[in-house]
Amino acid sequence: MRILFVHQNFPGQYKHLAPALANSPTNEVVAIGEDVNLRRQASVLHPRLRIAAYPSPPRGASQETHHYLQSSEAAVRRGQAVARVALALRRDGFVPDVICAHPAWGEALFLKDVFPTARLLLYLEFFYRASGSDMGFDPEFPSSFDDQCRLRVRNTIQLISLEAADCGVSPTRWQRDQYPGPFQQRIEVIHDGIRTDVVRPAPVADFVLPEARGTLCSGDEVVTYVARNLEPYRGFHTFMRALPGVLAARPQAQVLIVGGDDVSYGRRLPDGETYRSRYRRELGDTLDENRVHFLGKVPYGRFLDVLRLSSAHVYLTYPFVLSWSLLEAMSCACPVIASDTPPVREVVEAGRNGLLVRVKLSFGLIAEESVA
């Protein structure tokens, strides 16, 4: 079988699937992605997986474009870049039987036009809604009517791609159910998967803390928080505001925080400001910084050691896409404290494999409202 994967940050959600298919000598597997991201992943890509890159970064929207349409224009241009690479593959004789593509950035827009006989399988991660999910969830960051209109237009790229697709997959039921009803019957719920043979409990003997603050080992009292970037969408502000109380109640506890200072989801702050600096400044001397360790972005092995050390792993997401880190924490047998939001409820059952808590967004966790 010939399989084509398309993802701007390949392998992305195809981290396990693409190598598994490339393992078979009966398959020919090709991946299209943004060249700078593919170079970054070169050391982990499968030797039998052929790479076809488009230039990075693709041309974006012009400043004169209406702000509702800027992301759509950028997506069309990215889709054109992918189509040029796909046409070159076709000229070289590669015509896929199946295409697996993430449509959010526009890469899937023209794939059916290049390969009309291929089956197009979309990875459907998130359909934007003006209410009932992330938009307007946090009163500290209210949405406007303009935001709602912009989101409606933003969904057009996915809708065009969906119309051309043969079927789709979503990682959770809730993420599938955000898509319009007529499409849901063509979407299967299949999670990307966690390598439980790799992501598993193991003793940690000597975890070195930054700034010569000492070491930690298995059995120490450790609270962990993980996000790609430290931002409100993953409850960073709530977690930070809860820390003074947590540290006062647990005088031996150490806190490990993994994540960068960029913004993956939600609003950016003015130049030079990060959410980490904002909330550290807000808390001032109420936060014992000798026991709170910001690790930044870490290699995967060190990330797993963070989880293996954890006495309590905190995951306070908005209603949004489910993070791999939550399932990785569960696979490492971390005691999990998670926000009572969809799709968290699909994987965390209160009292069995974690604690679900309601969040009072301006003041931290409300212990008395824990879900029984």
C-alpha positions in Angstrom: 0.0 0.0 0.0 1.1 3.6 -0.7 0.4 6.0 2.2 0.9 9.7 2.2 1.1 11.7 5.5 0.6 15.4 5.5 1.3 17.5 8.6 3.1 20.9 8.8 4.9 19.7 12.0 5.3 16.0 10.9 5.1 13.5 12.6 2.7 15.4 14.9 -0.2 13.1 15.7 1.2 10.5 13.4 4.1 9.9 15.7 3.2 6.2 16.2 1.2 5.4 13.1 3.6 6.6 10.4 6.6 4.5 11.7 4.4 1.5 12.3 3.2 1.5 8.7 6.8 2.2 7.4 8.0 -0.9 9.2 6.2 -3.1 6.7 8.2 -3.6 3.5 4.9 -3.9 1.6 4.1 -0.3 2.3 5.6 2.8 0.6 5.2 5.7 3.0 5.8 9.4 2.2 5.4 12.4 4.4 4.9 16.0 3.4 5.6 18.8 5.9 7.2 22.1 6.4 11.0 21.8 5.8 12.3 23.4 8.9 10.1 21.1 11.1 11.2 18.0 9.1 14.8 18.9 9.6 14.2 19.2 13.3 12.7 15.8 13.4 15.2 14.1 11.1 16.9 12.1 13.8 13.6 10.4 14.9 12.1 9.7 11.5 11.9 6.2 10.2 14.6 5.2 7.6 12.0 3.8 5.2 9.9 6.9 5.4 10.4 9.2 2.4 10.3 13.0 3.1 8.9 15.6 0.7 9.1 19.1 2.2 7.6 22.5 1.2 9.5 25.7 1.9 9.3 27.2 5.4 7.6 29.4 6.3 5.0 29.4 3.5 3.8 32.9 2.5 1.1 34.2 4.8 -1.7 36.7 4.4 -1.1 40.3 3.5 -1.7 43.0 6.1 -4.4 44.5 4.0 -6.5 41.3 4.2 -9.6 41.5 6.5 -8.6 40.1 9.9 -11.3 37.4 9.7 -9.7 36.1 6.6 -6.0 36.3 7.4 -5.8 32.8 8.7 -7.8 31.5 5.8 -5.6 33.3 3.2 -2.5 31.8 4.9 -4.1 28.4 4.9 -4.8 28.6 1.1 -1.2 29.6 0.4 0.0 26.7 2.6 -2.4 24.4 0.7 -0.9 25.6 -2.6 2.6 24.8 -1.3 1.5 21.3 -0.4 -0.2 20.9 -3.8 3.0 21.8 -5.6 4.9 19.1 -3.7 2.1 16.6 -4.3 2.1 17.3 -8.0 5.8 16.6 -8.1 5.3 13.3 -6.3 2.6 12.4 -8.9 4.9 13.3 -11.8 7.5 10.9 -10.2 5.0 8.1 -10.2 3.9 8.2 -6.5 0.1 8.0 -6.3 -1.1 7.2 -2.7 -3.9 4.7 -1.9 -4.5 6.6 1.4 -3.8 10.1 2.5 -3.7 11.0 6.2 -3.7 14.7 6.7 -4.3 17.3 9.4 -6.6 20.0 7.8 -6.2 22.8 10.3 -3.5 24.7 8.5 -4.9 24.3 5.0 -2.6 21.5 3.9 -5.5 19.2 2.9 -7.3 21.7 0.8 -6.2 20.5 -2.6 -5.0 16.9 -2.0 -8.1 15.4 -3.6 -7.6 17.5 -6.7 -4.1 16.2 -7.1 -4.9 12.6 -6.1 -8.7 12.1 -6.9 -8.5 8.3 -6.5 -6.9 8.3 -3.0 -8.9 7.9 0.2 -8.5 11.0 2.2 -8.5 10.5 6.0 -8.5 13.7 8.1 -7.3 14.1 11.6 -10.0 16.3 13.1 -8.6 17.8 16.2 -10.8 20.8 17.0 -13.8 22.7 15.5 -14.2 26.1 16.9 -17.4 27.0 18.7 -18.6 30.4 20.0 -19.9 28.8 23.2 -19.7 25.5 25.0 -15.9 25.0 24.7 -12.9 27.2 25.1 -14.4 30.4 23.8 -15.8 32.4 26.7 -15.0 29.7 29.3 -12.7 31.9 31.4 -14.2 35.2 32.6 -10.8 36.6 33.1 -10.3 36.5 29.3 -13.8 37.4 27.9 -14.6 37.0 24.2 -16.2 39.6 22.1 -18.8 39.4 19.3 -15.9 40.1 16.9 -14.1 37.0 18.2 -17.2 34.9 17.6 -17.5 36.1 14.0 -13.9 35.5 13.4 -14.1 31.9 14.6 -17.0 31.1 12.3 -14.9 32.2 9.3 -11.9 30.3 10.7 -13.8 27.0 10.4 -14.2 27.4 6.7 -10.9 25.8 5.9 -11.8 22.6 7.8 -15.3 22.6 6.3 -13.9 22.7 2.7 -11.4 19.9 3.6 -14.2 17.9 5.2 -16.4 18.1 2.1 -13.6 16.5 0.1 -12.6 13.9 2.7 -13.7 10.2 2.7 -13.7 10.0 6.5 -12.0 11.4 9.6 -10.7 10.5 13.0 -10.9 12.5 16.3 -9.0 11.5 19.5 -12.0 11.9 21.8 -15.8 11.8 21.6 -16.1 15.4 22.7 -13.7 16.6 20.1 -15.7 14.7 17.4 -18.9 16.1 18.7 -17.7 19.7 18.2 -18.0 19.1 14.4 -21.3 19.8 12.7 -23.8 17.0 13.0 -23.9 16.0 9.3 -20.2 15.2 9.4 -20.1 13.3 12.7 -21.2 10.0 11.2 -18.1 10.0 9.1 -15.7 10.6 12.0 -14.4 7.7 14.1 -13.0 8.2 17.6 -9.5 6.8 17.6 -6.8 8.3 19.9 -3.3 8.7 18.7 -2.0 6.3 21.3 0.6 6.3 24.1 3.6 3.9 24.1 2.9 2.3 27.4 6.0 0.2 27.1 8.1 3.4 27.1 5.9 5.7 29.2 5.7 3.7 32.4 6.6 3.9 36.1 10.3 3.6 36.9 12.5 4.7 39.8 14.4 8.0 39.6 17.5 8.2 41.7 19.1 11.6 41.0 17.0 14.3 39.3 19.1 17.5 39.3 17.2 20.7 39.9 18.1 23.9 38.1 20.3 26.6 39.7 22.1 24.1 42.0 19.0 23.7 44.2 19.8 20.1 44.9 18.3 16.8 43.6 15.1 14.8 43.9 14.5 11.1 43.9 11.6 8.7 44.0 9.7 9.0 47.2 10.1 12.8 47.5 7.0 14.9 47.7 6.7 16.4 44.2 3.9 18.4 42.5 4.1 18.5 38.7 2.6 20.7 36.0 3.2 20.2 32.3 2.2 22.2 29.2 3.8 22.9 25.9 3.7 26.5 26.8 2.7 28.1 30.2 -0.6 29.8 29.4 -4.2 30.1 30.7 -5.6 27.6 28.2 -4.0 24.9 30.3 -4.8 26.5 33.6 -1.4 27.9 34.3 -2.8 31.0 36.0 -5.0 28.9 38.3 -2.2 26.6 39.1 0.1 29.5 40.0 -2.4 31.2 42.2 -3.0 27.9 44.1 0.7 27.3 44.8 1.1 29.5 47.9 -1.6 27.6 49.6 -0.3 24.2 48.5 3.2 25.0 49.6 2.0 26.3 53.0 0.0 23.1 53.5 2.8 20.8 52.3 6.1 22.2 53.7 8.2 19.4 52.2 6.7 19.7 48.7 8.7 20.6 45.6 7.1 21.8 42.4 8.3 21.0 38.9 6.9 23.0 36.0 7.6 22.0 32.4 6.8 24.3 29.5 8.0 27.2 27.4 7.2 30.9 27.5 5.6 31.1 24.0 1.8 30.9 23.4 0.4 27.8 21.8 -3.3 28.6 22.4 -5.1 31.8 23.3 -4.1 35.4 23.4 -0.6 36.7 23.2 0.7 39.3 25.7 2.5 42.5 24.7 6.0 42.1 23.4 8.5 41.1 26.1 5.9 39.8 28.6 5.1 36.1 29.3 2.4 34.5 31.4 5.1 33.1 33.6 6.5 36.6 34.4 3.0 38.0 34.8 1.8 35.5 37.5 5.2 35.5 39.3 4.9 39.2 39.5 1.3 39.0 40.7 2.2 36.5 43.5 5.2 38.4 44.6 6.8 37.2 47.8 3.8 34.9 48.6 5.5 32.3 46.3 8.4 30.3 47.8 10.5 30.3 44.6 13.1 28.1 46.3 10.6 25.2 46.0 9.1 26.1 42.6 11.3 25.0 39.7 10.7 26.2 36.1 12.3 23.6 33.9 11.4 25.1 30.5 11.1 22.7 27.6 13.0 19.5 28.4 14.2 16.4 26.5 11.7 13.6 26.4 13.6 11.4 28.8 13.8 14.2 31.4 10.1 14.9 30.9 9.3 11.2 31.7 11.4 11.4 34.9 9.4 14.5 35.9 6.3 12.4 35.7 7.9 9.4 37.4 8.7 11.6 40.4 5.3 13.1 40.6 3.3 12.7 43.8 0.5 14.8 42.3 0.2 15.8 38.6 -2.0 18.9 38.0 -3.8 19.3 34.7 -6.3 22.3 34.7 -7.2 22.7 31.0 -10.1 24.7 29.4 -12.6 22.5 27.5 -10.2 22.0 24.6 -8.1 19.4 22.9 -6.9 16.6 25.2 -3.1 16.9 25.9 -0.9 13.9 25.4 0.8 14.9 28.7 -2.3 13.9 30.7 -2.3 10.4 29.3 1.5 10.1 29.6 1.1 11.1 33.3 -1.5 8.5 33.8 0.7 5.9 32.0 3.4 6.7 34.5 0.9 6.0 37.3 0.8 9.7 38.5 -1.9 10.6 40.9 -3.8 13.1 38.7 -5.7 16.2 39.7 -7.5 17.5 36.7 -10.1 20.0 35.8 -13.7 18.7 35.5 -14.0 19.6 31.9 -14.5 17.8 28.6 -12.8 15.8 27.3 -10.9 15.1 30.5 -13.9 13.3 31.8 -13.5 10.7 29.1 -10.2 9.4 30.6 -10.3 10.5 34.3 -12.9 8.8 36.4 -13.1 10.6 39.8 -12.0 8.5 42.7 -10.7 5.6 40.5 -7.8 7.0 38.4 -7.7 10.6 39.5 -9.4 13.6 41.1 -11.6 15.9 39.1 -12.0 19.4 40.5 -14.0 22.4 39.5 -12.0 25.5 39.1 -12.8 29.0 40.4 -10.8 30.8 37.7 -9.7 33.9 39.6 -8.8 32.2 42.9 -7.6 28.7 42.3 -9.0 25.3 43.2 -12.2 24.9 45.1 -11.6 21.7 47.1 -15.1 21.5 48.5 -16.5 21.2 44.9 -14.4 18.2 44.0 -16.5 15.7 42.0 -17.2 12.6 43.9 
